[in-house]
Each structure stands twice: as C-alpha cells, then as structure tokens.
Amino acid sequence: MYEVEIGETERFRLDCGLYGLEAERYEQALRILRSDPVIGKQRADSPALWDWSFRSLRITYALSDQIDRIVLLRVVPLEAPVARLIQAALKAIRTINDVKRLFGL
C-alpha cells in the first residue's frame, strides 16, 4: 500500500477552528482520506479539486495525478447558517423600505 501525504492551507486550519473540525473528528477525516483519497466528488469546473461531505461539513481538497498527495483547502458547512438567512431577509426589507421612501410611500 502507498502512503498518502496530506498538507493543509492556512485557510483550512482557520475553517477547522471556526466550524469545529478538531481533535477526534479531524483525525477521523484524515484517516478516511488516507485510506480512500477519491472519496469525494470531482468538481466539474476544476478537475483537480474535489468536494467531500463529512458529517455536516464539506471539505474541499486538491488531489495529485498520482493520488499520493492531498492538499486540504477549505471546510464549510453543508447548509448555510441561519444567521446568514436572517441577514439576507433584513437586507431585503431595508431595500424595500428605501425604495418606498424614494417614492414617498
């Protein structure tokens, strides 16, 4: 069996802390990637990039042609946080109110 080298970007490390991919969850993700580097789905827009759904997170990584090197790029939640939806709704309401004021309604 071949050894898979795994590297990380600074962005990936920050995302891990932000979204809680630490300690046991992090080690489990690395073990799974080392055993099966093509576990994710290849991106249509960039064949070198892969997305993998791990628990409630999406991990984006780059995979070498020989499948012996992985660079972990990003971690994001699978679903948008509720706060972002609320912020979008409030922004839409402010825009509507601005348009009403513009026309004197």
C-alpha positions as CSV (number, residue, x, y, z in Angstrom):
1,M,0.0,0.0,0.0
2,Y,1.2,3.5,-0.7
3,E,1.5,6.4,1.7
4,V,-0.7,9.4,1.1
5,E,0.8,12.8,2.0
6,I,-1.7,15.3,3.3
7,G,-1.0,19.1,3.5
8,E,-3.2,21.9,4.7
9,T,-3.6,25.5,3.8
10,E,-3.9,28.2,6.5
11,R,-7.5,28.8,5.3
12,F,-8.3,25.2,6.0
13,R,-6.9,25.4,9.6
14,L,-8.9,28.6,10.2
15,D,-12.0,26.9,8.9
16,C,-11.4,23.9,11.1
17,G,-11.4,26.1,14.2
18,L,-14.4,28.0,13.0
19,Y,-16.6,25.1,12.2
20,G,-15.5,22.6,14.8
21,L,-13.4,20.1,12.8
22,E,-11.0,19.4,15.6
23,A,-9.4,16.6,17.7
24,E,-11.2,13.2,17.0
25,R,-13.3,14.5,14.1
26,Y,-10.2,15.9,12.4
27,E,-8.2,12.7,12.9
28,Q,-11.1,10.6,11.7
29,A,-11.3,12.7,8.5
30,L,-7.6,12.3,7.9
31,R,-7.8,8.5,8.3
32,I,-10.7,8.3,5.9
33,L,-8.9,10.4,3.3
34,R,-5.6,8.4,3.6
35,S,-7.5,5.2,3.1
36,D,-9.6,6.5,0.1
37,P,-8.3,9.7,-1.4
38,V,-11.1,9.7,-4.1
39,I,-13.9,9.5,-1.6
40,G,-15.2,13.0,-2.7
41,K,-16.7,14.1,-5.9
42,Q,-14.6,15.8,-8.6
43,R,-15.6,19.3,-9.4
44,A,-16.8,19.9,-13.0
45,D,-15.3,23.4,-13.2
46,S,-11.9,22.2,-11.9
47,P,-10.9,18.5,-12.2
48,A,-8.0,18.9,-9.7
49,L,-10.5,19.9,-6.9
50,W,-12.7,17.5,-5.0
51,D,-15.5,18.1,-2.6
52,W,-16.3,15.6,0.2
53,S,-19.2,15.7,2.6
54,F,-18.0,14.6,6.0
55,R,-20.7,14.8,8.7
56,S,-22.2,18.2,8.4
57,L,-19.2,19.8,6.6
58,R,-18.0,20.0,3.0
59,I,-14.2,19.6,2.7
60,T,-12.6,20.8,-0.5
61,Y,-9.2,19.4,-1.4
62,A,-6.8,19.1,-4.3
63,L,-5.6,15.7,-5.3
64,S,-2.4,15.0,-7.3
65,D,-2.5,13.0,-10.5
66,Q,-0.8,10.0,-8.8
67,I,-3.3,10.1,-5.9
68,D,-0.4,10.2,-3.4
69,R,-0.7,13.8,-2.3
70,I,-3.7,15.7,-1.0
71,V,-3.9,19.4,-0.1
72,L,-6.8,20.3,2.2
73,L,-8.1,23.7,1.1
74,R,-11.3,24.6,2.8
75,V,-14.1,23.5,5.2
76,V,-17.6,24.9,5.0
77,P,-20.9,23.8,6.5
78,L,-23.2,21.9,4.1
79,E,-26.1,24.2,5.0
80,A,-26.0,27.9,5.3
81,P,-26.1,29.2,8.8
82,V,-29.4,30.6,9.9
83,A,-27.9,34.0,10.7
84,R,-27.0,34.5,7.0
85,L,-30.6,33.8,6.0
86,I,-31.8,36.3,8.6
87,Q,-29.3,38.9,7.4
88,A,-30.4,38.4,3.8
89,A,-34.0,38.9,4.8
90,L,-33.2,42.1,6.8
91,K,-31.2,43.5,3.9
92,A,-34.2,42.9,1.5
93,I,-36.5,44.6,3.9
94,R,-34.2,47.6,4.2
95,T,-34.0,47.8,0.4
96,I,-37.8,47.7,0.1
97,N,-38.1,50.5,2.7
98,D,-35.5,52.6,0.9
99,V,-37.5,52.3,-2.4
100,K,-40.7,53.2,-0.6
101,R,-39.1,56.3,0.9
102,L,-37.7,57.2,-2.5
103,F,-41.2,57.3,-4.0
104,G,-42.8,58.8,-0.9
105,L,-44.8,55.8,0.1
